[in-house]
Each structure stands twice: as structure tokens, then as C-alpha cells.
């Protein structure tokens, strides 16, 4: 808790038959385009995509990103429904 960065997990699903490598690449590119995503070459803080399971009609993933200190202070601007 001493760092000013925070990690968030963003669940999402894609259709069965989707190319998992393309899904990962698209999610990472989308995360990189968001201003509140920490842009880091440090392996500890780089964005990741995890496949978490098989849903009834989707492959389930989580996008894991680290937020900038500004985003940590204003979490309402980061989370959207």
C-alpha cells in the first residue's frame, strides 16, 4: 500500500471461436489508449490479459491494468457502467 499505483481487474467475454491472441492484443491496445492506464515498461506494472474460464456463451477474460496516481485519487472517473 506504499505505492501510489493501484491495480484493477476488468472482466470481459468474447464469443467462442475468437482467436485468443487477437483478443489479448486488442485488450492491451485498448488499455494503452486510456489516459488513466499506467504506461510502464516495468514488468511489475505492465498490463496483462488472463483467460479466466468458459461461460455459457463466451470465453471469459480479465484485463489487469495499473492506474496512474491521478486515477487512484479519482476512482469515479475510471469506473464506468
KOLLOTI-571641 format. One line per field, with one value per residue (C-alpha): residue in one letter; x, y, z. Coordinates in pm, 1 decimal, decimal comma. Last residue first. Layout:
% KOLLOTI-571641
residuo	(A; ...)
X	(X; ...)
Y	(Y; ...)
Z	(Z; ...)
END
This chain:
% KOLLOTI-571641
residuo	(X; X; X; X; X; X; X; X; X; X; X; X; X; X; X; X; X; X; X; X; X; X; X; X; X; X; X; X; X; X; X; X; X; X; X; X; X; X; X; X; X; X; X; X; X; X; X; X; X; X; X; X; X; X; X; X; X; X; X; X; X; X; X; X; X; X; X; X; X; X; X; X; X; X; X; X; X; X; X; X; X)
X	(-2100,2; -1786,8; -1507,3; -1212,5; -1368,7; -1519,9; -1176,8; -1042,1; -732,3; -627,2; -670,6; -424,0; -173,3; -184,8; -379,9; -235,6; -415,8; -545,9; -782,7; -979,7; -1108,7; -1410,9; -1469,6; -1835,5; -2179,7; -2232,0; -1901,1; -1557,7; -1284,0; -1039,5; -827,7; -585,6; -486,3; -197,5; -98,0; 255,5; 322,0; 557,2; 716,9; 839,3; 798,4; 520,6; 239,8; -4,7; -358,1; -550,9; -510,4; -675,8; -520,6; -288,5; -588,2; -739,9; -410,6; -387,9; -745,8; -691,2; -367,7; -524,4; -830,0; -607,5; -406,7; -725,4; -864,7; -1240,3; -1413,0; -1643,5; -1754,3; -1578,4; -1612,4; -1500,0; -1376,0; -1176,2; -930,3; -778,1; -426,9; -334,9; -38,8; 68,9; 287,6; 301,1; 0,0)
Y	(102,7; 311,4; 302,7; 533,1; 872,4; 759,0; 640,3; 996,3; 978,7; 642,7; 787,5; 1068,3; 817,0; 625,6; 302,6; -43,9; -275,7; -631,1; -724,8; -1029,1; -1290,9; -1515,4; -1716,4; -1675,5; -1835,5; -2033,9; -1911,0; -2071,2; -1954,1; -1696,5; -1609,9; -1351,9; -1029,0; -824,2; -459,3; -384,3; -276,9; -546,6; -598,6; -236,2; -90,9; 121,1; 329,9; 345,3; 343,6; 661,2; 808,4; 511,6; 412,8; 157,9; -28,7; -58,1; -187,4; -445,1; -559,3; -587,5; -786,2; -1028,7; -1082,7; -1135,5; -1399,4; -1572,6; -1600,6; -1594,1; -1929,8; -1881,9; -1521,9; -1278,5; -1200,4; -922,2; -876,4; -565,0; -620,6; -310,3; -248,1; 58,7; 296,8; 540,3; 276,5; 228,9; 0,0)
Z	(-1626,4; -1598,1; -1341,7; -1407,2; -1345,1; -1015,6; -899,9; -873,7; -649,7; -795,8; -1143,0; -1072,1; -929,4; -1259,3; -1270,8; -1320,0; -1557,4; -1547,0; -1827,8; -1728,4; -1970,2; -2016,0; -2333,2; -2406,9; -2438,7; -2121,1; -1984,1; -2015,2; -1785,8; -1660,3; -1964,1; -1832,0; -2003,0; -1867,0; -1829,7; -1714,4; -1357,6; -1224,8; -1564,5; -1563,5; -1911,3; -1774,1; -1916,1; -1624,3; -1756,3; -1671,5; -2021,0; -2192,2; -2527,6; -2365,1; -2225,1; -2572,2; -2715,3; -2434,2; -2495,5; -2872,7; -2829,7; -2582,9; -2800,8; -3105,2; -2916,6; -2800,6; -3155,1; -3113,4; -3164,7; -2867,2; -2849,3; -2620,9; -2251,9; -2020,9; -1665,3; -1569,8; -1285,7; -1130,3; -998,3; -795,1; -819,5; -546,3; -389,9; -12,3; 0,0)
END
